[in-house]
Amino acid sequence: MQPSGVWLPIITPFQNGRIDYKSYKRMINHYVEKGISGIIPLGTTGEVPTLSDFEFEEMIEKTMEYVNGRLPVYVGVGGNYTAKVIKKIKIAEYYDIQGILSVCPYYNRPNQQGIFEHFKSIADETYLNIILYNIPYRTGVNIENETVHRLAECKNIIGIKDASGDMKQTMALLMNPPKDFSVLTGEDILFYLTLTLGGQGGILASSHLKTELFVSVYNLIKGNNQEAAFKIWKELYEFIPLLFKEPNPAPIKYCLHKNGLIGSPEVRLPLTEISEALKKQLNPILDKNINTNILLTAAM
């Protein structure tokens, strides 16, 4: 089934150096009621590079336990050594997840043929659905659209999280997507534009906040009510850039802690908590109580 809608790349809450599973369970119970389409633990927003192998597996186990079948779960499983990625996927398969989000190999900068063979090898070794993740400013290499089309021929490569940073490339992919293939934006600020150009949704770190409004934008556009969606989108548009003004997910964790959803804004080094200057910018937005029903009524 094509992934669509608002997918949450959920943070990993920490407290005193350990994963805070009490907060994590509270978060999952909170978000499954908000209308999101799925949850993705162990992505960049989940600080997966800082987790041990034991924590990686434990997070999958706890996610499946807490979600309890209420939403599909795709797990972030990527890396720059193909054989090692496949081994981690085999661990993930044990927990009956629905699929994986797999980032383009980073640091060693393979060419397009290397990228193709990396993902095809993964696809050949698992029955899980695969969403590609293209984010060149982190990985150092871009998955070109031609390579995306080649990979889409693999029956279990079913979509892409597009954060290419190249509007021309993104537009070309939206104008000519592979058949039965989801284009999900990973650039939160492009969510509205992606939907209006036929994209299927987004994997949006910023949807940790004002979640219902992101979901409403999706539902309104898919219901062919772009004008109402745009009124809501303007409310979201003003705060999204602040969540990425300092390294993700530190600003989001600050907001979730201030709202009482997690016990601590703690991140793991080399990330640090946000500056006092950014806190001063975020606080007025957090203190601004928005009644979603009123906003929706006004938009209609």
FENHUKA-V608202 format. One record per helix or strand of 3 or more residues. SS is the DSSP state (h for helix, s for strand). FROM is the first residue (numbers start at 0). TO is the last residue. Records with the same first field share a line. If there is no record, write none. Layout:
SS->FROM-TO, FROM-TO
This chain:
s->4-7, 71-75, 98-102, 128-133, 156-161, 181-184, 200-202
h->20-30, 47-49, 52-66, 81-92, 111-124, 135-138, 144-150, 166-174, 187-195, 204-207, 210-221, 225-243, 249-257, 275-286, 291-298
